[in-house]
Each structure stands twice: as C-alpha cells, then as structure tokens.
Amino acid sequence: MRNLPGILIIMAAQFAGWNVFGQGTLQNLNFESANGLPNLGPGQTAFVPFGNALPGWTGYVGGTNQATQALYNSISAGGALISLIGRSSGSYSNAVIAGNYTATLDAGEFTDMNGVNYFAPAAIAQAGTVPATAQSLRFAAAGNVAGALAVTFNGQNVNFYPLSAGANYEIYGADISAFAGQTGELRFTENSIVSNPFAIATLDNIIFSTSSIPEPGTCGLILCGAVVFGVNRWRKRHF
C-alpha cells in the first residue's frame, strides 16, 4: 500500500479542472459504501449478500438474472460473476483503483434454469437522476475494457473513450449531456467477447462533471504519456 499516496495525488491532478460535482440521485459511485463484510485475512475470500457489497446497485449475470451474492476479495474463476476487491485481497489488492474497494465485472460461463451452459455478461445497474448540468460521465477502469465494456443509460448506448492513464487504470469519458436532468437506469456491462470469453474489467470512481469531454489531441497525448512515465519512475524508486 506504499503506492496509495502517489496514486491519489495523480488522480487528484487528473480530476483538477473537471468541475466535478454531485452524483444526482445515484449512489455509491465509488464503491466505498460496502457494509457488513466479513473480517477476512489476507487472501481469504467469501460470498456476501449483493446489497452489502455494492449498496445502491443491482447486479445481473447471464442477462436478466439478478445477482443475490457478490464475491468478496477475489475475481471469478471462469463463471459470470460480480465481485468486490479490497486492500486485503491478496494479489488482487494491487488492482484496487482508489480508496478501499473496487468493483469487478466478470463475464464468463453461465448455466440457466434449463441447464443450458453459455458464455454470458456481468452487469451492474441502478436507477437515478443525472445532474441537470452534467456534461460528461467519467470513470476509472482497467482490464478488458475496449470491445467488452458497455455503458448505457435507459438502454441507450453511451460511447466513451480513454482520456488519461494512472498507475493501474485508465480514466474514460463520455458525453452525457443528452441525458442531463433525466431519470433512468445507468448500467455498466462487461460482455463475453469472441477474443476473450472470460473478459474482466475493474471499475471505480464514476463521476459526473459540468466539463465537456475534451477533444483528443497532441497535448493530451503528451500529458497522458508524462503521467504514465512519472508513475513508473515513482514506483521504481519505492519498490
């Protein structure tokens, strides 16, 4: 955990100037509201009630099947699953993006009520109101994002692209202005794709901003590269 201060400083620098503000009526967008979790030792895992692991969210595996449990302190071994990893998650603790917890969406195998087995997505969703002056939606993610992760609002696809990089994640942004002030379901879905049926994405720090998404440009790419270079140098000096 010696790298945590550096990560927080970098994230603060990335968020600077974004005019970040409230989350409307949506809840637990940084996944720090987990409660009633078992006191596990390093590397220990457990299944916990979904509402304890990700309050405010509803989980779905295999399409419309609502998740009643989430895996705590690990990721899926191959099945479609939603998990919460913390700072005591053994090797997975290095995948925590910020704070104490990060959510993971694990696409994989699923067996339906008829005993049919297939590859299926994993998703989290919640209904709420987007802030009236929101221009963009931003979130931190890592893993299998491109081509596998989908973001929707009220069933409509919300296109996103990377804005900058951190120590173990990238920050993505999407134009959300068309939905400002609207009430509906925000959903993040990790899909099982041909190139990786077991695609997994970590997700954290979902925020709304009054700032619009910047156009990709040379200056932005240089800044992104400088941030990654700085992080790598910091880590080499501290490990």
Secondary structure, DSSP 4 states (H G I P E B T S, - for coil): -TTHHHHHHHHHHHHTTS-EE--TT---TTS----S---PPTT--EEEEHHHHSTT-EEEETTTEEPSEEEESS--SSB-EEEEEETTSGGGGGG--SSSEEEEEE-EEEE-TTS-EEEE-EEEEEEEE--TT--EEEEEEEES-TTTEEEEETTEE--EEEEEE-SS-EEEEEE-GGGTT-EEEEEEEE--BTTBTT-EEEEEEEEEESSPPPPP-HHHHHHHHHHHHHHHHHHHHH-
